[in-house]
């Protein structure tokens, strides 16, 4: 049975003059549902004029902007598939992704013209390269959509029809593209609205990159579904975040731990008004305990979420009554999400987290073997370790591949990192396992010190006394100027391991 795929047309008919977007890149311009639907319709007419048919792929290489959101919903209107490209990648990586997906058209921001020039001749199958602004002589301008009028051909879109090809955040090899369908994105939106309590009065801060599932799907699509609004920002800027909070504009903020750490380091943090916030959620990586404590000291309900490109990404929610008692837990599954822990016999057992529900991706684009391995018997095998307490609250313990086994004892790096991050001289920390002739592996702490400090292993171990079992304590310490990160912004543990081997 076909699914409702033209969300903007439906929103424009329900509440045409309500605000849908606030364009922070252009002075806070407010865009109504009627206006947004109209520009997305013209963008879909442009796709039609470019010969983009249902099922064809359309790629975009650009920083956050309303134009990328127009393309997202134009693809929905046309039955096409959007591939938002990670602009942090190099030319070779971009070439691999584009060659794999074979788009009919590539749209790009003018700041990426050099990359496009390097790719153009190597991808003869791409029929159109369209700059979002500043076209050169002879190029088709994105703004040419403004002159297009008419009715779009009707398309029937099924729940399993692809809508977005979203790259996973892996740190090895070419990223896989998860196939996010109209059904899975609708299910994530419904799950989020129902379980998180979003309404048409909510406004979210959209400063996470739109090539990442966090930018697309934590709040953005769920708010379109319920009729709320998003403030479209080019990127994370701490001053801009604080200004928007103080103005009372936003009620929902999603970020990764590094963003919240930067906010708390800023001299304005203690004066910023968080009182109007309804939801403040961290995701993408484990969040250190000191971040929670700093927010709680200001009576701010700060939660950590859990998701991945292949599932939602929204899967859990921590109810208000458990925010403080279960700091660091992700909570209970959302309304249409099933979760279980492989091998669990009793509360507290740690095992691989498995997820099931209509919010799951359809698999990986043109990767049948990897799809079969990850999506087995209807369950997504996440590769993440989790536990569940007697009250049914889930906690993410870390990646299965990151687990350190020392003398037969399991050590979860996230637990050690959370304790070390509270040390006053530690700005950032990562813990990895390194070979040891006696114990097999022991923890190595890689620390970025706060300015003007030089923490020692002895000071860190003294701080951990009574907070961690002795076998979990790092045996060695290295000070770094920065932690390497993957294109998705996560700590690149593989790069850390390789750099340690080389050292």
Secondary structure, DSSP 8 states (H G I E B T S, - for coil): -B----HHHHHHHH-TTSEEEEEGGGTTEEEEHHHHHHHHHHHHHHHHHTT--TT-EEEEE-SS-HHHHHHHHHHHHHT-EEEE--TTS-HHHHHHHHHHH--SEEEE-GGGHHHHHHHHTT-TT--EEEESSS--TT---GGGGGG--S-------BTTSEEEEEE---SSSS--EEEEEHHHHHHHHHHHHHHHT--TT-EEEE-S-TTSHHHHHTTHHHHHHHT-EEEE-SS--HHHHHHHHHHT--SEEEE-HHHHHHHHHSTTGGGS--TT-SEEEE-SS---HHHHHHHHHTT--EEE---BTTB-S--EE--GGGTTTTTT--BEE-TT-EEEETT--STT--EEEEEESTTB---BTT-HHHHHHHEETTEEEEEEEEEE-TTS-EEEEEEGGG-EEETTEEE-HHHHHHHHTTSTTEEEEEEEEEEETTTEEEEEEEEEE-TT----HHHHHHHHBTTB-GGGS-SEEEEES---B-TTSSB-HHHHHHHHHH-
